[in-house]
Amino acid sequence: MPVPDLIVPFASSVIGGLVVALVNHFTTRRREHDKKLAEVRIEHLINCWRKIERASNTGTVTDPAELNRRYDALEDAIASIMLLGAKKEVEVARSFVTALAERHDSSADELLRSLRDGLRAELGLESIEGFRYIALRMGREEK
């Protein structure tokens, strides 16, 4: 086989290999980005869930400093949801905040349910329909 006849198959193999390598690189990069974003989103939304749940149960808290810490954490959780939440979670958070601003009182049940459903879907867990969240608070003895 003459040398010019070898160049065409060799060049096409090299070009094909480069195209496959580039496509593989960009798809892997995108997959890694999506995976990291999901990890960050899950971690932040779990923390939001905890902060909202804790701020929602202040019935027996009498220390103003503790109440302020819980309310500050609630504000932080809402900001994180606005930043990292899915569209439905952001809409529910906006509704919760609007009701809280207008009436100085709002139930976080729908927001907690929305976060739970989104997190369960993100984690690949089956959805829980019709389950009503009930907070458990244990009384503690003073030391």
N, CA, C and O atoms as a GROMACS GRO file, in nm:
protein
  572
    1MET      N    1   0.085  -0.117   0.000
    1MET     CA    2   0.000   0.000   0.000
    1MET      C    3   0.090   0.124   0.000
    1MET      O    4   0.177   0.135   0.086
    2PRO      N    5   0.071   0.217  -0.095
    2PRO     CA    6   0.155   0.336  -0.100
    2PRO      C    7   0.128   0.426   0.022
    2PRO      O    8   0.022   0.418   0.084
    3VAL      N    9   0.224   0.511   0.054
    3VAL     CA   10   0.217   0.599   0.170
    3VAL      C   11   0.097   0.692   0.166
    3VAL      O   12   0.030   0.708   0.268
    4PRO      N   13   0.064   0.756   0.051
    4PRO     CA   14  -0.055   0.843   0.052
    4PRO      C   15  -0.183   0.767   0.084
    4PRO      O   16  -0.276   0.824   0.141
    5ASP      N   17  -0.190   0.641   0.049
    5ASP     CA   18  -0.310   0.563   0.081
    5ASP      C   19  -0.320   0.532   0.231
    5ASP      O   20  -0.429   0.505   0.281
    6LEU      N   21  -0.208   0.536   0.302
    6LEU     CA   22  -0.208   0.513   0.447
    6LEU      C   23  -0.244   0.640   0.526
    6LEU      O   24  -0.294   0.631   0.638
    7ILE      N   25  -0.219   0.754   0.468
    7ILE     CA   26  -0.241   0.881   0.538
    7ILE      C   27  -0.390   0.906   0.563
    7ILE      O   28  -0.427   0.949   0.672
    8VAL      N   29  -0.474   0.880   0.467
    8VAL     CA   30  -0.618   0.907   0.481
    8VAL      C   31  -0.680   0.824   0.594
    8VAL      O   32  -0.747   0.881   0.679
    9PRO      N   33  -0.660   0.690   0.597
    9PRO     CA   34  -0.717   0.615   0.709
    9PRO      C   35  -0.658   0.656   0.844
    9PRO      O   36  -0.729   0.662   0.944
   10PHE      N   37  -0.528   0.685   0.846
   10PHE     CA   38  -0.462   0.727   0.971
   10PHE      C   39  -0.520   0.860   1.018
   10PHE      O   40  -0.552   0.876   1.136
   11ALA      N   41  -0.532   0.957   0.928
   11ALA     CA   42  -0.584   1.090   0.963
   11ALA      C   43  -0.729   1.079   1.010
   11ALA      O   44  -0.768   1.144   1.107
   12SER      N   45  -0.809   0.998   0.941
   12SER     CA   46  -0.949   0.986   0.983
   12SER      C   47  -0.959   0.917   1.120
   12SER      O   48  -1.048   0.951   1.198
   13SER      N   49  -0.871   0.823   1.148
   13SER     CA   50  -0.870   0.758   1.280
   13SER      C   51  -0.832   0.856   1.389
   13SER      O   52  -0.893   0.858   1.496
   14VAL      N   53  -0.732   0.938   1.362
   14VAL     CA   54  -0.689   1.038   1.462
   14VAL      C   55  -0.800   1.140   1.485
   14VAL      O   56  -0.832   1.173   1.599
   15ILE      N   57  -0.858   1.191   1.378
   15ILE     CA   58  -0.965   1.290   1.390
   15ILE      C   59  -1.086   1.228   1.462
   15ILE      O   60  -1.144   1.292   1.551
   16GLY      N   61  -1.124   1.107   1.426
   16GLY     CA   62  -1.234   1.039   1.494
   16GLY      C   63  -1.206   1.019   1.642
   16GLY      O   64  -1.294   1.038   1.725
   17GLY      N   65  -1.084   0.980   1.674
   17GLY     CA   66  -1.045   0.962   1.815
   17GLY      C   67  -1.052   1.092   1.892
   17GLY      O   68  -1.096   1.093   2.007
   18LEU      N   69  -1.007   1.202   1.830
   18LEU     CA   70  -1.013   1.333   1.896
   18LEU      C   71  -1.157   1.377   1.920
   18LEU      O   72  -1.190   1.431   2.026
   19VAL      N   73  -1.243   1.354   1.821
   19VAL     CA   74  -1.384   1.390   1.837
   19VAL      C   75  -1.447   1.311   1.952
   19VAL      O   76  -1.518   1.367   2.035
   20VAL      N   77  -1.421   1.181   1.955
   20VAL     CA   78  -1.476   1.098   2.062
   20VAL      C   79  -1.421   1.143   2.197
   20VAL      O   80  -1.495   1.150   2.295
   21ALA      N   81  -1.292   1.173   2.204
   21ALA     CA   82  -1.231   1.219   2.330
   21ALA      C   83  -1.292   1.351   2.376
   21ALA      O   84  -1.320   1.367   2.495
   22LEU      N   85  -1.315   1.444   2.285
   22LEU     CA   86  -1.374   1.573   2.322
   22LEU      C   87  -1.518   1.557   2.369
   22LEU      O   88  -1.559   1.616   2.470
   23VAL      N   89  -1.595   1.479   2.296
   23VAL     CA   90  -1.734   1.456   2.336
   23VAL      C   91  -1.739   1.389   2.474
   23VAL      O   92  -1.819   1.427   2.559
   24ASN      N   93  -1.654   1.291   2.495
   24ASN     CA   94  -1.646   1.221   2.624
   24ASN      C   95  -1.607   1.318   2.735
   24ASN      O   96  -1.663   1.313   2.845
   25HIS      N   97  -1.510   1.404   2.707
   25HIS     CA   98  -1.465   1.501   2.807
   25HIS      C   99  -1.579   1.594   2.848
   25HIS      O  100  -1.602   1.616   2.967
   26PHE      N  101  -1.649   1.650   2.749
   26PHE     CA  102  -1.754   1.745   2.780
   26PHE      C  103  -1.875   1.680   2.848
   26PHE      O  104  -1.935   1.741   2.936
   27THR      N  105  -1.910   1.559   2.809
   27THR     CA  106  -2.022   1.492   2.876
   27THR      C  107  -1.985   1.453   3.019
   27THR      O  108  -2.069   1.463   3.109
   28THR      N  109  -1.862   1.410   3.040
   28THR     CA  110  -1.816   1.378   3.176
   28THR      C  111  -1.812   1.503   3.262
   28THR      O  112  -1.852   1.500   3.378
   29ARG      N  113  -1.764   1.612   3.205
   29ARG     CA  114  -1.757   1.739   3.278
   29ARG      C  115  -1.898   1.784   3.318
   29ARG      O  116  -1.920   1.828   3.430
   30ARG      N  117  -1.993   1.772   3.226
   30ARG     CA  118  -2.130   1.810   3.254
   30ARG      C  119  -2.192   1.720   3.362
   30ARG      O  120  -2.262   1.768   3.451
   31ARG      N  121  -2.165   1.592   3.353
   31ARG     CA  122  -2.217   1.496   3.451
   31ARG      C  123  -2.161   1.527   3.590
   31ARG      O  124  -2.234   1.524   3.689
   32GLU      N  125  -2.031   1.556   3.597
   32GLU     CA  126  -1.969   1.588   3.726
   32GLU      C  127  -2.028   1.717   3.783
   32GLU      O  128  -2.051   1.728   3.904
   33HIS      N  129  -2.052   1.815   3.697
   33HIS     CA  130  -2.112   1.941   3.741
   33HIS      C  131  -2.252   1.917   3.798
   33HIS      O  132  -2.285   1.967   3.905
   34ASP      N  133  -2.333   1.840   3.724
   34ASP     CA  134  -2.469   1.810   3.770
   34ASP      C  135  -2.468   1.734   3.901
   34ASP      O  136  -2.552   1.757   3.988
   35LYS      N  137  -2.372   1.642   3.915
   35LYS     CA  138  -2.361   1.563   4.039
   35LYS      C  139  -2.324   1.654   4.156
   35LYS      O  140  -2.384   1.643   4.264
   36LYS      N  141  -2.229   1.744   4.137
   36LYS     CA  142  -2.187   1.835   4.244
   36LYS      C  143  -2.302   1.930   4.281
   36LYS      O  144  -2.324   1.957   4.399
   37LEU      N  145  -2.373   1.979   4.180
   37LEU     CA  146  -2.486   2.067   4.207
   37LEU      C  147  -2.593   1.995   4.287
   37LEU      O  148  -2.650   2.052   4.380
   38ALA      N  149  -2.621   1.871   4.252
   38ALA     CA  150  -2.720   1.793   4.326
   38ALA      C  151  -2.676   1.772   4.471
   38ALA      O  152  -2.758   1.782   4.562
   39GLU      N  153  -2.549   1.743   4.492
   39GLU     CA  154  -2.498   1.724   4.628
   39GLU      C  155  -2.513   1.851   4.711
   39GLU      O  156  -2.558   1.845   4.825
   40VAL      N  157  -2.476   1.965   4.654
   40VAL     CA  158  -2.487   2.093   4.724
   40VAL      C  159  -2.633   2.124   4.754
   40VAL      O  160  -2.668   2.165   4.864
   41ARG      N  161  -2.718   2.105   4.654
   41ARG     CA  162  -2.861   2.131   4.670
   41ARG      C  163  -2.921   2.045   4.779
   41ARG      O  164  -2.995   2.095   4.864
   42ILE      N  165  -2.891   1.916   4.778
   42ILE     CA  166  -2.944   1.825   4.880
   42ILE      C  167  -2.898   1.866   5.018
   42ILE      O  168  -2.978   1.873   5.111
   43GLU      N  169  -2.769   1.894   5.033
   43GLU     CA  170  -2.715   1.932   5.165
   43GLU      C  171  -2.782   2.060   5.216
   43GLU      O  172  -2.822   2.066   5.332
   44HIS      N  173  -2.793   2.160   5.130
   44HIS     CA  174  -2.853   2.286   5.173
   44HIS      C  175  -3.002   2.270   5.205
   44HIS      O  176  -3.050   2.327   5.303
   45LEU      N  177  -3.073   2.194   5.124
   45LEU     CA  178  -3.216   2.180   5.149
   45LEU      C  179  -3.246   2.096   5.272
   45LEU      O  180  -3.347   2.118   5.339
   46ILE      N  181  -3.161   2.000   5.303
   46ILE     CA  182  -3.177   1.926   5.429
   46ILE      C  183  -3.156   2.021   5.546
   46ILE      O  184  -3.231   2.017   5.643
   47ASN      N  185  -3.055   2.105   5.537
   47ASN     CA  186  -3.032   2.205   5.643
   47ASN      C  187  -3.149   2.302   5.652
   47ASN      O  188  -3.187   2.343   5.762
   48CYS      N  189  -3.206   2.340   5.539
   48CYS     CA  190  -3.323   2.429   5.538
   48CYS      C  191  -3.440   2.362   5.609
   48CYS      O  192  -3.508   2.423   5.691
   49TRP      N  193  -3.461   2.236   5.576
   49TRP     CA  194  -3.569   2.160   5.640
   49TRP      C  195  -3.554   2.167   5.792
   49TRP      O  196  -3.650   2.197   5.863
   50ARG      N  197  -3.434   2.140   5.840
   50ARG     CA  198  -3.409   2.140   5.985
   50ARG      C  199  -3.432   2.277   6.047
   50ARG      O  200  -3.493   2.287   6.153
   51LYS      N  201  -3.386   2.381   5.981
   51LYS     CA  202  -3.402   2.517   6.035
   51LYS      C  203  -3.549   2.558   6.039
   51LYS      O  204  -3.594   2.617   6.137
   52ILE      N  205  -3.622   2.526   5.934
   52ILE     CA  206  -3.764   2.562   5.929
   52ILE      C  207  -3.842   2.484   6.034
   52ILE      O  208  -3.926   2.540   6.104
   53GLU      N  209  -3.813   2.356   6.043
   53GLU     CA  210  -3.881   2.272   6.142
   53GLU      C  211  -3.853   2.323   6.283
   53GLU      O  212  -3.943   2.328   6.366
   54ARG      N  213  -3.730   2.360   6.310
   54ARG     CA  214  -3.693   2.408   6.444
   54ARG      C  215  -3.759   2.543   6.473
   54ARG      O  216  -3.807   2.566   6.584
   55ALA      N  217  -3.761   2.632   6.374
   55ALA     CA  218  -3.823   2.764   6.394
   55ALA      C  219  -3.975   2.754   6.405
   55ALA      O  220  -4.039   2.843   6.461
   56SER      N  221  -4.031   2.647   6.353
   56SER     CA  222  -4.177   2.629   6.358
   56SER      C  223  -4.225   2.579   6.493
   56SER      O  224  -4.345   2.584   6.523
   57ASN      N  225  -4.134   2.531   6.573
   57ASN     CA  226  -4.171   2.473   6.703
   57ASN      C  227  -4.107   2.553   6.815
   57ASN      O  228  -4.008   2.512   6.876
   58THR      N  229  -4.164   2.668   6.841
   58THR     CA  230  -4.109   2.756   6.944
   58THR      C  231  -4.205   2.774   7.061
   58THR      O  232  -4.187   2.864   7.143
   59GLY      N  233  -4.306   2.689   7.068
   59GLY     CA  234  -4.410   2.704   7.170
   59GLY      C  235  -4.359   2.710   7.313
   59GLY      O  236  -4.413   2.786   7.394
   60THR      N  237  -4.257   2.633   7.346
   60THR     CA  238  -4.208   2.629   7.484
   60THR      C  239  -4.081   2.711   7.504
   60THR      O  240  -4.027   2.715   7.614
   61VAL      N  241  -4.033   2.776   7.398
   61VAL     CA  242  -3.910   2.854   7.408
   61VAL      C  243  -3.944   2.991   7.465
   61VAL      O  244  -4.028   3.064   7.411
   62THR      N  245  -3.877   3.026   7.575
   62THR     CA  246  -3.903   3.155   7.639
   62THR      C  247  -3.783   3.248   7.631
   62THR      O  248  -3.795   3.368   7.657
   63ASP      N  249  -3.668   3.196   7.595
   63ASP     CA  250  -3.546   3.276   7.586
   63ASP      C  251  -3.548   3.357   7.456
   63ASP      O  252  -3.548   3.300   7.347
   64PRO      N  253  -3.551   3.491   7.467
   64PRO     CA  254  -3.555   3.575   7.346
   64PRO      C  255  -3.435   3.552   7.253
   64PRO      O  256  -3.449   3.558   7.131
   65ALA      N  257  -3.318   3.526   7.311
   65ALA     CA  258  -3.200   3.503   7.228
   65ALA      C  259  -3.216   3.375   7.145
   65ALA      O  260  -3.177   3.371   7.029
   66GLU      N  261  -3.273   3.272   7.206
   66GLU     CA  262  -3.297   3.146   7.133
   66GLU      C  263  -3.401   3.166   7.023
   66GLU      O  264  -3.386   3.115   6.912
   67LEU      N  265  -3.507   3.240   7.054
   67LEU     CA  266  -3.608   3.270   6.951
   67LEU      C  267  -3.546   3.345   6.834
   67LEU      O  268  -3.573   3.313   6.718
   68ASN      N  269  -3.463   3.445   6.864
   68ASN     CA  270  -3.397   3.521   6.758
   68ASN      C  271  -3.306   3.432   6.674
   68ASN      O  272  -3.301   3.447   6.552
   69ARG      N  273  -3.234   3.339   6.737
   69ARG     CA  274  -3.148   3.246   6.662
   69ARG      C  275  -3.232   3.160   6.567
   69ARG      O  276  -3.194   3.139   6.452
   70ARG      N  277  -3.344   3.112   6.616
   70ARG     CA  278  -3.431   3.029   6.532
   70ARG      C  279  -3.490   3.108   6.417
   70ARG      O  280  -3.499   3.058   6.305
   71TYR      N  281  -3.531   3.231   6.443
   71TYR     CA  282  -3.589   3.313   6.338
   71TYR      C  283  -3.483   3.355   6.235
   71TYR      O  284  -3.510   3.363   6.116
   72ASP      N  285  -3.361   3.383   6.283
   72ASP     CA  286  -3.251   3.411   6.190
   72ASP      C  287  -3.222   3.290   6.102
   72ASP      O  288  -3.197   3.304   5.982
   73ALA      N  289  -3.226   3.172   6.161
   73ALA     CA  290  -3.205   3.049   6.085
   73ALA      C  291  -3.317   3.029   5.983
   73ALA      O  292  -3.292   2.981   5.872
   74LEU      N  293  -3.440   3.065   6.020
   74LEU     CA  294  -3.552   3.056   5.928
   74LEU      C  295  -3.530   3.148   5.808
   74LEU      O  296  -3.553   3.108   5.694
   75GLU      N  297  -3.487   3.270   5.833
   75GLU     CA  298  -3.458   3.363   5.724
   75GLU      C  299  -3.348   3.309   5.633
   75GLU      O  300  -3.356   3.320   5.511
   76ASP      N  301  -3.246   3.250   5.693
   76ASP     CA  302  -3.136   3.190   5.616
   76ASP      C  303  -3.188   3.074   5.531
   76ASP      O  304  -3.148   3.059   5.415
   77ALA      N  305  -3.276   2.993   5.588
   77ALA     CA  306  -3.332   2.878   5.515
   77ALA      C  307  -3.414   2.926   5.396
   77ALA      O  308  -3.403   2.869   5.287
   78ILE      N  309  -3.494   3.029   5.415
   78ILE     CA  310  -3.575   3.082   5.304
   78ILE      C  311  -3.484   3.136   5.194
   78ILE      O  312  -3.510   3.115   5.076
   79ALA      N  313  -3.379   3.206   5.232
   79ALA     CA  314  -3.286   3.259   5.132
   79ALA      C  315  -3.220   3.145   5.053
   79ALA      O  316  -3.203   3.155   4.932
   80SER      N  317  -3.185   3.037   5.121
   80SER     CA  318  -3.124   2.922   5.053
   80SER      C  319  -3.223   2.856   4.957
   80SER      O  320  -3.186   2.812   4.848
   81ILE      N  321  -3.349   2.848   4.999
   81ILE     CA  322  -3.450   2.789   4.911
   81ILE      C  323  -3.469   2.876   4.788
   81ILE      O  324  -3.480   2.825   4.677
   82MET      N  325  -3.471   3.007   4.806
   82MET     CA  326  -3.485   3.098   4.692
   82MET      C  327  -3.367   3.083   4.595
   82MET      O  328  -3.383   3.101   4.475
   83LEU      N  329  -3.252   3.050   4.648
   83LEU     CA  330  -3.132   3.035   4.566
   83LEU      C  331  -3.123   2.898   4.501
   83LEU      O  332  -3.093   2.888   4.382
   84LEU      N  333  -3.148   2.792   4.577
   84LEU     CA  334  -3.123   2.655   4.530
   84LEU      C  335  -3.247   2.569   4.511
   84LEU      O  336  -3.237   2.456   4.463
   85GLY      N  337  -3.362   2.620   4.548
   85GLY     CA  338  -3.482   2.539   4.540
   85GLY      C  339  -3.533   2.521   4.398
   85GLY      O  340  -3.504   2.601   4.309
   86ALA      N  341  -3.609   2.414   4.380
   86ALA     CA  342  -3.678   2.392   4.253
   86ALA      C  343  -3.791   2.494   4.242
   86ALA      O  344  -3.825   2.560   4.341
   87LYS      N  345  -3.848   2.508   4.125
   87LYS     CA  346  -3.951   2.609   4.101
   87LYS      C  347  -4.066   2.598   4.202
   87LYS      O  348  -4.109   2.699   4.258
   88LYS      N  349  -4.116   2.477   4.224
   88LYS     CA  350  -4.228   2.458   4.318
   88LYS      C  351  -4.188   2.496   4.460
   88LYS      O  352  -4.266   2.559   4.532
   89GLU      N  353  -4.067   2.460   4.501
   89GLU     CA  354  -4.019   2.494   4.636
   89GLU      C  355  -4.007   2.645   4.653
   89GLU      O  356  -4.041   2.699   4.758
   90VAL      N  357  -3.959   2.713   4.550
   90VAL     CA  358  -3.947   2.859   4.556
   90VAL      C  359  -4.085   2.923   4.565
   90VAL      O  360  -4.105   3.017   4.642
   91GLU      N  361  -4.179   2.872   4.488
   91GLU     CA  362  -4.316   2.927   4.492
   91GLU      C  363  -4.380   2.907   4.628
   91GLU      O  364  -4.446   2.997   4.680
   92VAL      N  365  -4.362   2.788   4.687
   92VAL     CA  366  -4.419   2.761   4.819
   92VAL      C  367  -4.350   2.848   4.924
   92VAL      O  368  -4.417   2.900   5.015
   93ALA      N  369  -4.219   2.865   4.914
   93ALA     CA  370  -4.147   2.951   5.009
   93ALA      C  371  -4.194   3.096   4.996
   93ALA      O  372  -4.210   3.164   5.097
   94ARG      N  373  -4.214   3.142   4.874
   94ARG     CA  374  -4.263   3.279   4.852
   94ARG      C  375  -4.402   3.296   4.914
   94ARG      O  376  -4.430   3.398   4.976
   95SER      N  377  -4.486   3.198   4.897
   95SER     CA  378  -4.621   3.202   4.954
   95SER      C  379  -4.614   3.206   5.107
   95SER      O  380  -4.686   3.281   5.171
   96PHE      N  381  -4.527   3.124   5.164
   96PHE     CA  382  -4.508   3.119   5.310
   96PHE      C  383  -4.461   3.255   5.362
   96PHE      O  384  -4.514   3.305   5.461
   97VAL      N  385  -4.362   3.314   5.296
   97VAL     CA  386  -4.306   3.442   5.339
   97VAL      C  387  -4.409   3.553   5.325
   97VAL      O  388  -4.420   3.640   5.412
   98THR      N  389  -4.485   3.551   5.217
   98THR     CA  390  -4.589   3.653   5.196
   98THR      C  391  -4.694   3.645   5.306
   98THR      O  392  -4.733   3.748   5.362
   99ALA      N  393  -4.740   3.525   5.337
   99ALA     CA  394  -4.839   3.508   5.444
   99ALA      C  395  -4.780   3.550   5.578
   99ALA      O  396  -4.849   3.612   5.660
  100LEU      N  397  -4.656   3.517   5.602
  100LEU     CA  398  -4.590   3.555   5.728
  100LEU      C  399  -4.579   3.707   5.740
  100LEU      O  400  -4.600   3.762   5.848
  101ALA      N  401  -4.545   3.773   5.630
  101ALA     CA  402  -4.532   3.919   5.632
  101ALA      C  403  -4.667   3.988   5.650
  101ALA      O  404  -4.677   4.088   5.720
  102GLU      N  405  -4.772   3.934   5.587
  102GLU     CA  406  -4.903   3.997   5.594
  102GLU      C  407  -4.974   3.972   5.726
  102GLU      O  408  -5.035   4.064   5.782
  103ARG      N  409  -4.967   3.850   5.776
  103ARG     CA  410  -5.044   3.814   5.896
  103ARG      C  411  -4.959   3.792   6.021
  103ARG      O  412  -5.012   3.774   6.130
  104HIS      N  413  -4.826   3.795   6.006
  104HIS     CA  414  -4.733   3.766   6.115
  104HIS      C  415  -4.753   3.625   6.171
  104HIS      O  416  -4.718   3.595   6.285
  105ASP      N  417  -4.811   3.540   6.086
  105ASP     CA  418  -4.836   3.401   6.124
  105ASP      C  419  -4.855   3.322   5.996
  105ASP      O  420  -4.926   3.365   5.906
  106SER      N  421  -4.791   3.206   5.989
  106SER     CA  422  -4.807   3.122   5.871
  106SER      C  423  -4.763   2.980   5.906
  106SER      O  424  -4.670   2.961   5.984
  107SER      N  425  -4.830   2.884   5.848
  107SER     CA  426  -4.794   2.744   5.871
  107SER      C  427  -4.684   2.704   5.774
  107SER      O  428  -4.690   2.735   5.655
  108ALA      N  429  -4.584   2.636   5.825
  108ALA     CA  430  -4.473   2.590   5.742
  108ALA      C  431  -4.497   2.449   5.688
  108ALA      O  432  -4.409   2.392   5.623
  109ASP      N  433  -4.615   2.393   5.714
  109ASP     CA  434  -4.643   2.255   5.672
  109ASP      C  435  -4.624   2.234   5.522
  109ASP      O  436  -4.557   2.139   5.480
  110GLU      N  437  -4.682   2.322   5.441
  110GLU     CA  438  -4.672   2.307   5.296
  110GLU      C  439  -4.528   2.322   5.248
  110GLU      O  440  -4.484   2.252   5.157
  111LEU      N  441  -4.454   2.414   5.309
  111LEU     CA  442  -4.313   2.433   5.273
  111LEU      C  443  -4.231   2.310   5.310
  111LEU      O  444  -4.148   2.264   5.231
  112LEU      N  445  -4.253   2.257   5.429
  112LEU     CA  446  -4.182   2.135   5.470
  112LEU      C  447  -4.219   2.017   5.381
  112LEU      O  448  -4.133   1.936   5.346
  113ARG      N  449  -4.345   2.007   5.344
  113ARG     CA  450  -4.389   1.899   5.255
  113ARG      C  451  -4.324   1.912   5.117
  113ARG      O  452  -4.280   1.813   5.058
  114SER      N  453  -4.317   2.034   5.067
  114SER     CA  454  -4.255   2.057   4.936
  114SER      C  455  -4.107   2.022   4.939
  114SER      O  456  -4.055   1.959   4.847
  115LEU      N  457  -4.039   2.063   5.046
  115LEU     CA  458  -3.896   2.029   5.060
  115LEU      C  459  -3.878   1.879   5.070
  115LEU      O  460  -3.790   1.822   5.006
  116ARG      N  461  -3.961   1.814   5.151
  116ARG     CA  462  -3.951   1.669   5.167
  116ARG      C  463  -3.971   1.599   5.033
  116ARG      O  464  -3.894   1.510   4.998
  117ASP      N  465  -4.073   1.638   4.960
  117ASP     CA  466  -4.100   1.573   4.832
  117ASP      C  467  -3.986   1.594   4.733
  117ASP      O  468  -3.946   1.501   4.663
  118GLY      N  469  -3.933   1.716   4.728
  118GLY     CA  470  -3.822   1.744   4.638
  118GLY      C  471  -3.697   1.667   4.675
  118GLY      O  472  -3.627   1.614   4.588
  119LEU      N  473  -3.668   1.662   4.803
  119LEU     CA  474  -3.549   1.588   4.849
  119LEU      C  475  -3.564   1.439   4.824
  119LEU      O  476  -3.469   1.374   4.780
  120ARG      N  477  -3.680   1.384   4.851
  120ARG     CA  478  -3.702   1.241   4.826
  120ARG      C  479  -3.686   1.209   4.678
  120ARG      O  480  -3.629   1.106   4.643
  121ALA      N  481  -3.737   1.295   4.592
  121ALA     CA  482  -3.723   1.273   4.448
  121ALA      C  483  -3.576   1.281   4.407
  121ALA      O  484  -3.528   1.200   4.329
  122GLU      N  485  -3.506   1.380   4.461
  122GLU     CA  486  -3.363   1.398   4.429
  122GLU      C  487  -3.280   1.279   4.476
  122GLU      O  488  -3.183   1.241   4.410
  123LEU      N  489  -3.318   1.223   4.589
  123LEU     CA  490  -3.244   1.108   4.644
  123LEU      C  491  -3.290   0.974   4.585
  123LEU      O  492  -3.233   0.870   4.616
  124GLY      N  493  -3.393   0.979   4.501
  124GLY     CA  494  -3.441   0.856   4.439
  124GLY      C  495  -3.527   0.771   4.531
  124GLY      O  496  -3.541   0.651   4.511
  125LEU      N  497  -3.585   0.833   4.633
  125LEU     CA  498  -3.673   0.762   4.726
  125LEU      C  499  -3.817   0.776   4.678
  125LEU      O  500  -3.853   0.873   4.611
  126GLU      N  501  -3.900   0.679   4.713
  126GLU     CA  502  -4.040   0.685   4.670
  126GLU      C  503  -4.110   0.801   4.741
  126GLU      O  504  -4.075   0.836   4.854
  127SER      N  505  -4.208   0.858   4.675
  127SER     CA  506  -4.281   0.970   4.733
  127SER      C  507  -4.377   0.917   4.840
  127SER      O  508  -4.418   0.801   4.839
  128ILE      N  509  -4.411   1.005   4.931
  128ILE     CA  510  -4.503   0.972   5.039
  128ILE      C  511  -4.625   1.061   5.023
  128ILE      O  512  -4.619   1.181   5.048
  129GLU      N  513  -4.734   1.003   4.981
  129GLU     CA  514  -4.858   1.079   4.958
  129GLU      C  515  -4.945   1.074   5.084
  129GLU      O  516  -4.955   0.972   5.151
  130GLY      N  517  -5.008   1.187   5.112
  130GLY     CA  518  -5.105   1.192   5.221
  130GLY      C  519  -5.045   1.187   5.360
  130GLY      O  520  -5.119   1.179   5.458
  131PHE      N  521  -4.914   1.191   5.373
  131PHE     CA  522  -4.851   1.187   5.504
  131PHE      C  523  -4.845   1.328   5.560
  131PHE      O  524  -4.792   1.418   5.496
  132ARG      N  525  -4.897   1.346   5.677
  132ARG     CA  526  -4.893   1.477   5.742
  132ARG      C  527  -4.778   1.478   5.842
  132ARG      O  528  -4.766   1.389   5.926
  133TYR      N  529  -4.696   1.581   5.831
  133TYR     CA  530  -4.580   1.594   5.919
  133TYR      C  531  -4.624   1.635   6.059
  133TYR      O  532  -4.704   1.727   6.075
  134ILE      N  533  -4.573   1.566   6.158
  134ILE     CA  534  -4.598   1.601   6.298
  134ILE      C  535  -4.464   1.612   6.368
  134ILE      O  536  -4.384   1.518   6.365
  135ALA      N  537  -4.440   1.726   6.430
  135ALA     CA  538  -4.312   1.748   6.498
  135ALA      C  539  -4.313   1.682   6.634
  135ALA      O  540  -4.414   1.687   6.706
  136LEU      N  541  -4.206   1.622   6.669
  136LEU     CA  542  -4.190   1.557   6.799
  136LEU      C  543  -4.102   1.645   6.887
  136LEU      O  544  -3.990   1.678   6.849
  137ARG      N  545  -4.151   1.682   7.000
  137ARG     CA  546  -4.074   1.761   7.095
  137ARG      C  547  -4.080   1.692   7.229
  137ARG      O  548  -4.188   1.675   7.286
  138MET      N  549  -3.966   1.654   7.280
  138MET     CA  550  -3.958   1.586   7.409
  138MET      C  551  -3.927   1.691   7.516
  138MET      O  552  -3.845   1.781   7.496
  139GLY      N  553  -3.994   1.678   7.628
  139GLY     CA  554  -3.963   1.764   7.742
  139GLY      C  555  -3.833   1.719   7.805
  139GLY      O  556  -3.805   1.599   7.812
  140ARG      N  557  -3.755   1.811   7.848
  140ARG     CA  558  -3.626   1.778   7.908
  140ARG      C  559  -3.622   1.833   8.050
  140ARG      O  560  -3.677   1.938   8.081
  141GLU      N  561  -3.555   1.759   8.134
  141GLU     CA  562  -3.537   1.802   8.272
  141GLU      C  563  -3.424   1.904   8.277
  141GLU      O  564  -3.322   1.888   8.210
  142GLU      N  565  -3.442   2.006   8.355
  142GLU     CA  566  -3.336   2.106   8.374
  142GLU      C  567  -3.226   2.046   8.460
  142GLU      O  568  -3.253   1.969   8.552
  143LYS      N  569  -3.105   2.082   8.430
  143LYS     CA  570  -2.990   2.029   8.507
  143LYS      C  571  -2.971   2.102   8.636
  143LYS      O  572  -2.880   2.071   8.712
   0.00000   0.00000   0.00000
